[in-house]
Amino acid sequence: MPILADPEPLTPDTTIRPARAGEEDVVLDLLAEAAAWLAVRGIHQWPQRFPVDSVRHQIQAGEALLIVGPGGPIATCAVAEADPGLWGETTEPAYYLGRLAVARKATGLGIRIIDWVGEKAAAHHKTFVRVATTRDNPALRGYYERAGFQHVADPPQAKWPTSLYEKRVS
């Protein structure tokens, strides 16, 4: 079941909602902006542009979300109920947060999005919010650690150097 069916307020000035069919480029543009910002800093954890099919699949599954402000979309993320490719088959119910990208003009919104996912996880009787991040980005790892995530593992089967983190929700 998707984390969100209808739009709802995220902050007084923003709304979070499922991305809709036809909005693949909106999601891809936000991800590409974040990838370019990272690349300028020497961090190459994302491709310049994700494949449209991967975003289309997330939209169809209800996993891709858009955060919209007064001027339009300013952030995106994907929330799934499983990630067996990285986490294997787990028994603890969790939400898996990925592809979190915030436009530079909305810096600081990422923590609010993470908190919102945690609130939804608790409301939907999940035990954890989990993220997979690049093992080679200490700044991003520190970001998640400051947000309350604990390092779980560095899976050797991952396609890229990956670190897995989880945050228990109440």
Secondary structure, 3 states (H helix, E strand, C coil): CCCCCCCEEEECCEEEEECCCCCHHHHHHHHHHHHHHHHHCCCCCCCCCCCHHHHHHHHHCCCEEEEEECCEEEEEEEEECCCHHHHCCCCCCEEEEEEEEECHHHCCHHHHHHHHHHHHHHHCCCCEEEEEEECCCHHHHHHHHHCCCEEEECCCCCCCCEEEEEEECC
